[in-house]
């Protein structure tokens, strides 16, 4: 193989891996094939605009390595995305129940204050003041939900909160604290060995970089040479799947 992955500098390697993490290997493989096919038809016209034969050779090498190493890759990447979505949803739901529980406690606090129940009022004050800002990590947020649930279970507070959404809030706090911990655990589980994942992300990133370079060169060549078909051939439709646009009927206008 002409191109050696080990020849990349640590900075370039890290940049390609970071970019590659954003794309599935099926998409980068589709894009590599599309760009290579376009190069066969128009490659000679890109030479003066920044995309050289050695760039095309590097793209082909990266594509071939991806085919060799990419067995089962998309299934792993899909699981990775599902775990990330579940983690995001758990954080969003956890922040929502946190706000609802704080509102329930604020209502309970007012009723307890009117009833001159100072110890219960103080418990609520301490908690609401201490955790006034939502934690940014899942475990920290889960602990905040635990604390809210514990205060809602204090007998005096629980009694006043019964008519203010307390029972449901307490149930939801427990369920969502567990969901946060489950999502964190799933997200942390390895998907293949670190070396395999890193290499595949590196190949994805290389392909994305080369396809973008070819696309930029094709855009300029198409304008300079007056051949729009060149730009069309090098579109990045493999990376960015097109969605069909809905036809919108314009309302008839009165004559």
Secondary structure, 3 states (H helix, E strand, C coil): CCCCHHHCCHHHHHHHHHHHCCCCHHHHHHHHHHHHHHHHHHHHHCHHHCCCHHHHHHHHHHHHHHHHHCCCHHHHHHHHHHHHHHHHHHHHHHHHHHHHHHHHHHHHHHHHHHCCCHHHHHHHHHHHHHCCCCCCCHHHHHHHHHHHHHHHCCHHHHHHHHHHCHHHHHHHHHHHHHHHHHHHHHHHCCCCCHHHHHHHHHHHHHHHHHHHHHHHHHHHHHHHHCCHHHHHHCCCCCCCCCCCCCCCCCCCCCC
